[in-house]
């Protein structure tokens, strides 16, 4: 009898540092995602991870707004004067 090895889940790491203004982020369904943001920011975009999780670490000042679908959102750390809008994420 053969043993089948389970495939290891991919972990995607995305990092933003400095003065960031981006309104076209796309976090897709390619595995668990770790998003690190540091500095002054204005970010928005789409999350589509119906089977995976997204982990957020946010340090700095600004606003982040996402819409879409996600299995699990984990806020690891949030510091500074920042706003996180997830009202359109199911």
C-alpha positions as CSV (number, residue, x, y, z in Angstrom):
1,X,0.0,0.0,0.0
2,X,1.4,3.4,-1.0
3,X,1.4,6.4,1.3
4,X,0.4,9.6,-0.3
5,X,2.1,12.8,0.9
6,X,-0.1,15.8,1.5
7,X,0.9,18.9,-0.3
8,X,2.0,21.7,1.9
9,X,-0.1,24.9,1.7
10,X,1.6,27.8,0.1
11,X,2.0,31.0,2.2
12,X,2.0,34.2,0.3
13,X,3.8,37.2,2.0
14,X,3.0,40.8,0.8
15,X,4.8,43.7,2.4
16,X,4.3,47.5,2.0
17,X,6.6,50.1,3.6
18,X,6.8,53.9,3.3
19,X,4.2,56.2,1.8
20,X,1.8,54.0,-0.1
21,X,-1.3,55.0,-2.1
22,X,-2.7,52.0,-4.0
23,X,-6.3,51.4,-4.9
24,X,-6.0,48.3,-7.0
25,X,-4.9,45.5,-4.7
26,X,-5.9,42.0,-5.5
27,X,-5.4,39.2,-3.0
28,X,-6.3,36.0,-4.7
29,X,-6.9,32.4,-3.7
30,X,-3.3,31.1,-3.9
31,X,-2.9,30.0,-0.2
32,X,-2.8,31.6,3.2
33,X,-1.7,35.3,2.8
34,X,0.3,37.4,5.2
35,X,-0.1,41.2,4.6
36,X,2.3,43.6,6.4
37,X,1.9,47.3,6.1
38,X,4.2,49.9,7.7
39,X,4.1,53.7,7.2
40,X,1.6,56.1,5.8
41,X,-0.9,54.4,3.6
42,X,-4.2,54.6,1.6
43,X,-5.0,51.1,0.4
44,X,-8.1,49.4,-1.1
45,X,-8.9,46.4,-3.2
46,X,-10.4,43.0,-3.5
47,X,-9.9,39.9,-1.4
48,X,-11.0,36.5,-2.8
49,X,-9.8,33.7,-0.6
50,X,-12.9,31.5,0.1
51,X,-10.7,28.6,1.3
52,X,-7.7,30.4,2.9
53,X,-6.9,32.9,5.5
54,X,-5.5,36.5,5.4
55,X,-3.3,37.7,8.3
56,X,-2.9,41.5,8.7
57,X,-0.1,43.3,10.5
58,X,-0.6,47.1,10.3
59,X,1.7,49.8,11.8
60,X,1.3,53.4,10.8
61,X,-1.3,56.0,9.7
62,X,-4.0,55.7,7.1
63,X,-7.0,53.8,5.8
64,X,-7.4,50.3,4.4
65,X,-10.6,49.1,2.7
66,X,-11.3,45.7,1.2
67,X,-14.3,44.0,-0.4
68,X,-14.8,40.4,-1.5
69,X,-14.8,37.0,0.1
70,X,-12.5,35.5,2.7
71,X,-12.7,32.3,4.9
72,X,-10.8,33.9,7.8
73,X,-9.3,37.3,8.5
74,X,-6.7,37.5,11.3
75,X,-5.6,40.8,12.6
76,X,-2.3,40.1,14.2
77,X,-1.3,43.6,15.2
78,X,-2.7,47.1,14.5
79,X,-1.0,50.2,15.8
80,X,-1.0,53.9,14.9
81,X,-3.8,56.1,13.7
82,X,-5.4,53.7,11.2
83,X,-8.8,52.6,10.0
84,X,-9.6,49.1,8.7
85,X,-12.8,48.8,6.7
86,X,-14.0,45.2,6.1
87,X,-17.7,45.9,5.8
88,X,-17.9,44.5,2.2
89,X,-16.0,41.3,3.0
90,X,-18.2,38.2,3.4
